[in-house]
Amino acid sequence: MLHHGSSLPMPPLRVVVIGAGGFVGGAVCRRVAAAGVPVLALTRREVDLLAADAADALAILLRPGDSVVAAAAMAPVKTAAMLRDNMVMTAAMISALSRVEAAHVVNIGSDAIYGDCDHPMIESAVAAPTSLHGAMHLARELMFQAELKAPLATLRPTLIYGAGDPHNGYGPNSFRRKANRGEDIVLFGEGEERRDHVAIDDVAELVWRILAHRSTGALNAATGVVTSFNEVARQVIAFSGREVTLSGSPRRGPMPHNGYRAFDPAATLAAFPDFRYTPLAEGLRLAQQEEFG
């Protein structure tokens, strides 16, 4: 759950986005700039968080009173070496932030910290990651909580989609690009597993609201609606207007999350009563329009 430090939204003096070159970081930068708030966008070019002097280099760029969004990560984490590097990056951010009296820190986490569940999950669900990626995000949360003195919030998005996603992972983003190239889409199994998908602009909007309210605590970014990958692919094909064949394939392992991963969005609505998640069909249409016209 989130707890607002300010009941009314108050724009930060300046927002620093660490990891501004990434999908989420870039979207947050655009949302903050749209609100007319100064934003310092830090990418790997400005600060290499794996460098020996990363904490020193970052601390020099920070000012007392900054609101900081920690969006930098190597993701998805697939190897022990990537897990180690993410911990080094997180330690560098914490070290730099410990030297500056930041007004607020927002950590971009992940729903991957949770275990599997047969009912919609809430923010107090047991943290029991089943992947290195989830273990990284849980360790990152614990590191920030243990060592950071500034007010801290963590946003835990589920599967994010939208135009410009560089990861191109299985799901809406890769389906959209395949469809627009006229390539066939092959599903894992029959694409029957049901997942929640959240639009990138919704994630950026939630980060902005958390910043504006000086919120602390944790919040899932998930719509509360699960859709099968089969249905997602069908919608993407329809929006593309191309002749694309959709087919299944034999599974080589167990279905991820037992084929079902749902969330209860009540905490989002409690924190921000006027906020509404973008329905998947509308989000897919907008992503198609933005990326392909």
Protein Blocks (a to p, Z undefined) as FASTA:
>chain_A
ZZdfbfbacddfbdcdehilpmklmmmmmmmmmnopacddddfklpcckbmklmmmmmmm
pcehiacddfbccdddfbfklmmmmmmmmmmmmmmmmmpccfbdcddddfklpccdfbdc
dfkbccddfbfklmmmmmmmmmmmmmpmbdcddddddddedehianlpacjklmmmmmmn
opacddehjlpaccddddfklmmmmmmmmmmnopgcjddddehiacdfklmmmmmmmmno
pacdddddddfbdcehhhpacddfklmmmmmmmbccddfklmmmmmmmmmnZZ
